[in-house]
Amino acid sequence: MESTKEAHFRALINARLTALRDEDTLGKDAQKTVVLDQQSVGRLSRMDALQNQAMAKAGQARRDIEVKRLTAALIRLNEGEYGFCEDCGDEIALKRLELDPAAMLCIGCASG
């Protein structure tokens, strides 16, 4: 049976995954190919569109990394290894996990 703490963090991780999927949906339009038709769009507008596209792709890359981290945290939860530092084996502080539920290191190992 899952403890209250495990259930809390599972819900927190799933909520963050849902939010990232929602952001993915919104970011798809911004990543579409920029049309370089000089008749319909001026040079500065094209540059702005290219910059916006690059920013959208960078945001997508960030979300992809976060999804991988959160998915790995769910696997650790399922295996009973969640909340323990991967370097030293000590428990990760609850406040740290609240801020970053995908944290794999305690604050000592992360800063060292």
C-alpha positions in Angstrom: 0.0 0.0 0.0 1.3 3.4 -0.9 2.1 5.9 1.9 0.6 9.3 2.1 4.0 10.8 1.2 4.4 8.6 -1.9 0.8 9.4 -3.0 1.5 13.1 -2.6 4.6 13.1 -4.7 3.0 10.8 -7.3 0.2 13.3 -7.6 2.6 16.3 -7.8 4.7 14.6 -10.5 1.6 13.7 -12.5 0.3 17.2 -12.2 3.6 18.6 -13.5 3.6 16.1 -16.4 0.1 17.2 -17.3 1.1 20.8 -17.3 4.1 20.1 -19.5 1.9 18.2 -22.0 -0.5 21.2 -22.1 2.5 23.5 -22.7 3.6 21.2 -25.5 0.2 21.6 -27.2 0.4 25.4 -27.0 4.0 25.5 -28.3 3.4 23.4 -31.4 2.1 26.3 -33.5 5.1 28.4 -32.6 7.5 25.7 -33.8 6.1 25.5 -37.3 8.3 26.4 -40.3 8.6 30.1 -40.9 7.5 31.1 -44.4 10.0 33.4 -46.0 7.7 35.0 -48.5 8.9 38.6 -48.9 5.6 39.6 -50.5 3.6 38.8 -47.4 6.0 39.4 -44.6 8.7 42.1 -44.2 12.3 41.4 -43.3 12.0 42.4 -39.7 8.8 40.4 -39.3 10.6 37.3 -40.7 13.5 37.8 -38.3 11.1 38.2 -35.4 9.2 35.0 -36.6 12.5 33.1 -36.8 13.5 34.2 -33.3 10.1 33.2 -31.9 10.5 29.8 -33.6 13.9 29.3 -32.1 12.6 30.3 -28.6 9.7 27.8 -29.0 12.1 25.0 -30.0 14.3 25.8 -27.0 11.2 25.7 -24.7 10.3 22.3 -26.2 13.8 21.0 -25.5 13.5 22.2 -21.9 10.1 20.5 -21.5 11.4 17.2 -23.0 14.2 17.1 -20.5 11.8 17.9 -17.6 9.4 15.1 -18.8 12.3 12.6 -18.8 13.3 13.7 -15.3 9.7 13.4 -14.0 9.2 10.0 -15.7 12.4 8.8 -14.0 11.1 10.0 -10.7 7.9 8.0 -11.2 10.0 4.9 -11.9 12.0 5.5 -8.7 8.6 5.8 -6.9 7.4 2.5 -8.3 10.7 0.8 -7.3 10.7 2.2 -3.8 13.8 4.3 -4.4 12.2 7.7 -4.5 13.5 10.4 -2.1 16.9 8.9 -1.6 20.1 10.6 -3.0 21.7 8.6 -5.8 25.2 9.5 -4.6 25.2 9.1 -0.9 21.9 7.2 -0.2 20.7 9.7 2.3 17.1 11.0 2.3 16.4 14.1 0.2 14.8 16.8 2.2 11.0 17.0 1.7 11.2 20.8 0.9 13.7 20.0 -1.9 11.4 17.4 -3.3 8.4 19.8 -3.1 10.3 22.3 -5.2 11.8 19.7 -7.6 10.0 16.4 -7.3 12.4 15.0 -9.9 15.5 15.7 -7.7 17.9 12.8 -7.6 20.5 14.3 -5.2 20.4 15.6 -1.7 21.4 19.3 -1.3 24.9 18.3 0.0 25.7 16.1 -3.1 24.1 18.6 -5.5 26.2 21.5 -4.3 29.4 19.5 -3.8 
